[in-house]
């Protein structure tokens, strides 16, 4: 997903209704927070220059890739049912299973 697509998705009510809630009482999910970090990374380095990423960016993107890989392997529903929590959760992490 592009930064603008992800930003629009995170504003939708559906994006907030799936995933594990953070322990800070904010009501935000871990995936929602991850999505906001992804947007920051994409916006600060729009040309995707490898030298434009810092260690925190790379660590977060590795976490994103691992999450998406693990959940796509476990749940085929994400690819077939856009109403499933799996699909919405993956979108919060920047992966639209319908585009892949």
N, C-alpha and C positions, 0 to 999 in steps of 0.2 A: 504494500500500500504506500502511496505517496504521503508526504507530511500533511497535505491539505485533506486527503481522503481520511486519514486517521484522525485528524483534528475534528472533522465533521462528525465522524462516527462517535468519538468520545463525548460529544455534546448530546447525542441521542440518549433517550431514557433506556433503551434496550442495552446499551453498553454498560450500564451501571447495575444490571440485574443478574450478572453471572460472575463467578469467580470467588476466590477466597477473600474475605474482608481483612483489611489490615488490622493490626492489634492496637492501633492508636485511637480508636473510637471515632474516627472521621467518617466512617461509613463507606469510604472508598475501597475498591478492591485492589489487590496486588497487581493484577493485570492492567487496570486503569492507570495506576501510577506508572507502570512500565511503559504504557502507550505514550504518556506525557514525556517520559525520558526519551523515547524513540523520536518523537517530534522534535525535541531540542537537538538531538544528534543530527537528524536530517537537515534541519534548518541551518545549523551552524556550519555544515559542510555540504552545500547543495551539489557541488561538483564531484562529490565522493572521492576526493583526493586522499589516498592512503595516509599521507602525512598530516592530514587535517583532523585525525582522531587522536584523542589522548587515551591513556590506560583505562580510565573509568568508562569511556565510550566503548572501547573494545570489550571490556569485561561485561558490560551490560548487553551488548549485542551477542556475545557468546551465550549468555543466560537466555536471551530471547530465542536463539536458534535451538538450544537444547530443549526449552519448553515446547516449542512448536513441533520439533521432531518427535519428542516423547508423546505428545497428545495426539498428533496425527496418526502415529502408529497404534495407539490404544483405541481410538474412537473414530470409526469410519463415518459415524453420524455427522461429523463436522463437514464432511464433503457433500453430504446428501441433503441435509436438513438445515436450512438457514434459520430456522426457529429454535434450534437446539442450543442449550447452554454451552456446549462444546464449540459450536460455530462462533457464538458471540464472544466467548472467552478468547479464542484464538484471534479474533479481530482486535480485541483490546491489546493484544501483544503484537499487532501490526501485520497479521497474516489473514488474508481473505481466502478461505479454502475454495471458494467458487472461482477465483482467478488463477489458482495454481494449476 
